[in-house]
Amino acid sequence: MCQKPSGDFVAAAEKVLTQVKLSHAKNKKLKEYSKGMLQRIGIAQALMTEPEFLILDEPMSGLDPDGRILIKDILKALRDKKMTILMSSHLLEDVEELCDQLVIVHSGVVEYSGSINHFKKDFKNLEEAYSKFKHDLTENLNA
């Protein structure tokens, strides 16, 4: 027997669907969602219980520019509320914009762990700092 969702659940669902701008699609089946919509619904699912700690794997993957802006705004708001967010990303501009701390893992080994500002202190952006770091890492591994 299927139970009707509680009022608290429905209210929470409405809140997160509004937050990720999917209220209009709340009655659609997930198989009818685009890749970007699925990414946004995944964020909504993660936010349903108002967690203190959020783990996200490539949260911008498959998003169009509007979706990227929306998710970035949501993540910035969560950061401002002091939520701890662990995010994996290969997009350095997203990491630089959204994160305070950086961990670089290469072949299963943590090669750097610390503040982004410290990591890029001598460079104009994270991409330049990472390029130099990767070059130096490769040189050391080949030595």
C-alpha positions as CSV (number, residue, x, y, z in Angstrom):
1,M,0.0,0.0,0.0
2,C,1.3,3.5,-1.0
3,Q,1.1,6.2,1.7
4,K,0.3,9.8,0.9
5,P,3.3,12.1,1.6
6,S,3.1,14.1,4.8
7,G,2.5,17.8,4.7
8,D,6.0,18.5,5.9
9,F,7.5,16.4,3.0
10,V,5.3,18.2,0.4
11,A,6.3,21.6,1.8
12,A,10.0,20.7,1.7
13,A,9.7,19.3,-1.8
14,E,7.9,22.5,-3.0
15,K,10.6,24.6,-1.4
16,V,13.6,22.8,-3.0
17,L,11.8,22.5,-6.4
18,T,11.3,26.3,-6.3
19,Q,14.9,26.8,-5.3
20,V,16.2,24.8,-8.4
21,K,13.4,26.3,-10.6
22,L,11.7,23.0,-11.3
23,S,8.2,23.7,-9.8
24,H,6.8,23.7,-13.3
25,A,7.9,20.2,-13.9
26,K,7.0,18.6,-10.5
27,N,4.5,16.2,-12.1
28,K,6.8,15.0,-14.9
29,K,8.5,11.6,-14.7
30,L,12.2,11.8,-14.3
31,K,12.7,10.0,-17.6
32,E,11.1,13.1,-19.2
33,Y,13.7,15.4,-17.7
34,S,16.6,16.8,-19.7
35,K,20.2,16.1,-18.4
36,G,20.3,19.6,-16.9
37,M,16.9,19.1,-15.2
38,L,18.2,15.8,-13.7
39,Q,21.3,17.6,-12.4
40,R,19.1,20.2,-10.8
41,I,16.7,17.6,-9.3
42,G,19.7,15.9,-7.8
43,I,20.6,19.1,-6.0
44,A,17.0,19.4,-4.9
45,Q,17.0,15.9,-3.5
46,A,20.2,16.6,-1.6
47,L,18.7,19.7,0.0
48,M,15.4,18.1,1.0
49,T,16.6,17.4,4.6
50,E,18.5,20.7,5.0
51,P,21.8,18.9,5.6
52,E,24.8,20.4,7.4
53,F,27.2,18.7,5.0
54,L,26.8,18.3,1.3
55,I,28.8,16.2,-1.1
56,L,28.6,17.0,-4.8
57,D,30.2,15.3,-7.7
58,E,30.6,17.6,-10.7
59,P,27.5,19.7,-9.9
60,M,27.7,21.8,-13.0
61,S,27.9,18.8,-15.4
62,G,25.3,18.9,-18.2
63,L,24.0,22.4,-17.3
64,D,23.3,25.1,-19.7
65,P,24.5,28.7,-18.9
66,D,21.3,29.5,-17.0
67,G,21.5,26.2,-15.0
68,R,25.2,26.9,-14.1
69,I,24.3,30.4,-12.9
70,L,21.4,29.0,-10.8
71,I,23.4,26.2,-9.2
72,K,26.4,28.5,-8.5
73,D,24.0,31.0,-6.8
74,I,22.5,28.2,-4.7
75,L,25.9,26.9,-3.7
76,K,27.1,30.5,-2.8
77,A,24.0,31.0,-0.7
78,L,24.6,27.6,1.1
79,R,28.2,28.6,1.7
80,D,27.1,32.0,3.1
81,K,24.9,30.0,5.5
82,K,28.1,28.2,6.6
83,M,27.1,24.8,5.1
84,T,30.1,22.6,4.5
85,I,30.2,21.5,0.9
86,L,32.6,19.0,-0.6
87,M,32.6,19.3,-4.3
88,S,34.6,17.5,-7.0
89,S,35.1,19.4,-10.2
90,H,37.5,19.5,-13.2
91,L,36.3,23.0,-14.0
92,L,38.9,25.2,-12.3
93,E,36.9,28.4,-12.8
94,D,34.1,26.9,-10.8
95,V,36.4,25.8,-8.1
96,E,38.0,29.3,-7.9
97,E,34.6,31.0,-7.8
98,L,32.9,28.7,-5.3
99,C,35.5,27.2,-3.0
100,D,37.7,28.4,-0.2
101,Q,39.8,25.2,0.2
102,L,41.4,23.0,-2.4
103,V,42.5,19.4,-2.5
104,I,44.4,18.1,-5.5
105,V,44.5,14.3,-5.9
106,H,46.9,12.7,-8.4
107,S,46.9,8.9,-8.9
108,G,45.2,8.5,-5.5
109,V,47.7,10.7,-3.6
110,V,46.8,14.0,-2.1
111,E,49.4,16.4,-3.7
112,Y,48.0,19.6,-2.2
113,S,45.5,20.5,0.5
114,G,45.0,24.0,1.7
115,S,43.5,27.4,0.8
116,I,42.9,28.3,-2.8
117,N,44.3,31.8,-2.1
118,H,47.6,30.3,-0.9
119,F,47.7,27.9,-3.8
120,K,47.4,30.7,-6.4
121,K,49.2,33.5,-4.5
122,D,51.7,34.1,-7.2
123,F,49.4,33.7,-10.2
124,K,46.4,35.7,-11.6
125,N,44.1,32.7,-11.4
126,L,43.7,29.1,-10.3
127,E,44.3,27.8,-13.9
128,E,47.7,29.4,-14.2
129,A,48.7,28.1,-10.7
130,Y,47.5,24.6,-11.5
131,S,49.4,24.5,-14.8
132,K,52.6,25.4,-12.9
133,F,51.8,22.9,-10.1
134,K,51.1,20.1,-12.6
135,H,54.3,20.9,-14.5
136,D,56.4,20.8,-11.3
137,L,54.6,17.6,-10.2
138,T,55.4,15.9,-13.5
139,E,59.0,17.1,-13.4
140,N,59.4,15.6,-9.8
141,L,57.7,12.3,-10.8
142,N,60.1,12.0,-13.8
143,A,63.2,12.9,-11.8
